[in-house]
Amino acid sequence: MPRAFGLDFGTSNTVLAVSEGERAVERVRFGAGDDVHEGIASILSFLRPDPGQEPLAEVGPWAIRQFIEHMGDVRFIQSLKSFVASGQFKGTGVYGRRFDFEGLMHTLLETAFKRTDIQGDLAGARIVVGRPVIFAGGAPDETLAMDRYRRALEGFGFSEVLFVYEPVAAAFSFAQRLEQDATVLVADFGGGTSDYSLMRFSRAAGVLHAEPISRGGVGIAGDTFDYRIIDKVVLPELGKGSYYASMGKSLEVPPNLFANFARWHQLSFFKASQDFAELKKLARYCEDEDKIELFIELVEEDQGYPLYKAVSEVKAKLSSEEAAELRFAPIGRDFGVTVRRADFDSWIAEDLERMNRALDETIERAGIDESEIDRVFLTGGTSFVPALRAMFAQRFGADRLTGGEELSSIANGLALIGAREDAHRWVAG
């Protein structure tokens, strides 16, 4: 059996694992020396090139440094996975070069692989790539998404490329801990999607056997939760809800413009859009012209990532504290708002309810009663949100909940599946 890689290409983070046996797995490290990471942010940047040269690509923390060191001369792209199933995304220009989705993803992975010591080991290896049960977006095109993934992975020399549902992979990772047969619900809460998988695990003669029972999910997760904070706290400072004068009438500034800013991974594309060009023309007719001008300034200065960091830090603090201060100097030196966990919980209440309904449907498809579920494994960075954990504790009881390896369980499970002789049994799309 050739070595098998497991690639968890997430909305927020990318993790790579490698396995050469059904129970032996280790994570691939990115970087070298004192600058080593077991997972990197799914960020791609391009440095403005000299005439006649190609833009220099960087990834993860090195992309962030490139952005900070060359402010204004870097094209910054993040949350790329959010666009994979969108037929509306046709591509984008980067300093005179046109990239489609698969070109961007290929460049991100190629640059990431160069930051590891595995480059010579790719040829002939099997790679198993995680995919969500439900892709993010309003009307996701699953066929388009899988075609894009396949094209992006061409050219690396892999002997075989397989796709497995992300929560199934997480279940395989968790199952290594099981000492007895169990029916397991895996709930994977990432950046773009919440995915569920129900599986039965058993061991015979020391060999792990798994039977998939049901799967489901919804395109709501960490990015949506971040949006609620931005929408309630930041966007009013940028003119959301304000009006402009047109032909003797007072009209609301189109709300969809603010949604583009709130979902920061769209900001790079919004900056080059016709909508943004129209907004700049509209600014002088706005009642809150200063706020709209600030909106424009933040977009032009590529402040999406700094805003992401500020909001992410607040959300993380709210996992252990009752309140956290959101400060974001680009809005104003004195800008600071206290975000209370109780308010945050109320802002995401409808999102949690939709996630709960998707879980209802997953269990109903399995044809089992909730009492038959032995263990509930929560994984993914968003699983730390207290209101989310409380929802599961109330539903299943705290004694059935477990977690761990929240950022690496999917990659580990993908690699473990890839090392199995029956790996094709778990292929999805």
Protein Blocks (a to p, Z undefined) as FASTA:
>chain_A
ZZdddddddfkbccddddfbfkbccdddedehjlccfbdcdddddddddehiacdddehj
llmmmmmmmgoiaccdehklmmmmpmklnbdceehiacdfklmmmmmmmmmmmmpcklmm
mgopacdddddfbdgdjbdcfklmmmmmmmmmgonlpabdcdddfklmmmmmmmmmpcbd
cddddddddfkbccddddddddeehiacdddfbdcdddddfklmmmmmmmmmmmmmnoga
iacdeehiacdddfklmmmmmmmmlmmmmmmpmklmmmmmmmmmpfblmlmmmmmmmmmn
opmlmmmmmmmmmmmmmmmpcbdcdddfklomklccdddfklmmmmmmmmmmmmmmmmmm
mmmmnopafklpmbdcdedjklmpmklmmmmmmmnopklgccejklmmmmmmmmmmmmpm
klmmmggZZ
